[in-house]
Amino acid sequence: MNETNYASMTEQELRQEVANLREKARKAESLGIINEFAVYERRMLMAASYLVDLDTIIPGELYRIDGTPGEFFQVEYLKGRFAWGYRLGGNRHEEALPVALLAPLKVGK
């Protein structure tokens, strides 16, 4: 399987790639192939991260983590398509999350 270069794709190509990966992940999950599901889900997150305007992710700000209700992430800095920082209430262990996982706290932003 050749590696896809998300950085060189257009927005439309990225949206199509996300949709294709979402469908492959759904099929893998329905067949009970959990490791394949996880790979497609991670690839989908990375493709979706290229659709995020990095200017909307502000170091020092707090974000909700999509798919994990009640969990929040404090962004320290950005590196590529990852936001580095800390989960609130955690042990302040630095980690990186794909920017597609971050949702603004304020609605309508």
N, C-alpha and C positions, 0 to 999 in steps of 0.2 A: 504494500500500500504506500503510494508516494505521499510525502509530507506536504500538506497544503500550506501555502504562504498567505496567511490571512491579511498581512499588511499590504499586499499588492492587489487585494480584491476590492471591487466597488461595493458600495452599500447594498445594492441589489443582490450581488453575488454572495455577500456575507449573509443577508437575510435568507437566501435560498439554502445556503450551507447549514445555517442554524435549523431551518425547517427539515432538511434532509437528515441531519444528525438526530433531531428530536424524534423523527419517525423510526430511525434505526434503533434508538434507545428504547422506544416504546415496544418495538417488536422483540428486542432482546429481553426486556423485562417480562413480557407476556410469555416468552418461551422459558423463562427462569434462568437465563444465562446472565447471572449477576455481574460477573467480571466484565463481560462485553458491554453490558448496560452502563457500568461505571466509566468505561473508556469513552463511550459515545457521549455520556453526560459531561465529562471533563472537556472533551473536544468542543462540544456545543457551547460550554461556558467560555472557552477561549475565543471561539469565533464571535460570540456575542460581545465579548469584551472589546473587540475592534469596532463595535457600533457605538460604544460609549464615548461621549465627548469628555476627554480627560480634564478639560477646564472646569467640569462640574464636580470633580472630586478634589476637595480642598484639604490639604494637610492641616491637622489640628481639629478638624470637624469630626463629628460623630455620625455614623450611618447605621441603619438597620441592615442585618444580614438576611438577604432574600432566602426564604425557605426555612428559616429558623426563628420562629416567633419569640420575641423577648430577648434576642441576642443582639448586642450592639458592638460596633467596631470603631475604635479611635484610629483614624489615619494619621500616620507620622510622616510618610513620604510615598511618592510614586516611583516605580522603576519599571519601565516598559508598560505592560498592561496589568500590572499588579500593584495593589495598594498594600504597603507594609505598615503594621501597627499592632494594636492589642485589642483583644476582646474585653469588654467591660466585665468586671466581676471575676475575671480569670486571674491567673498567677502572673500576669504581665509578661507572658512569654511572647516574644515578637514572632509574628507570622505574616505571611503574604496571602492575600485573597485576590482572585481575578476581579477586576473592577466591575464586571457584570453582576457580581453578587451583592454589590452595595446599593442600597436604596436610601434616598434622603429621608431624614427624620421629619422634615417639614413637608406636609402634603401640598401639592401644587407647585413644587420647585422643579 
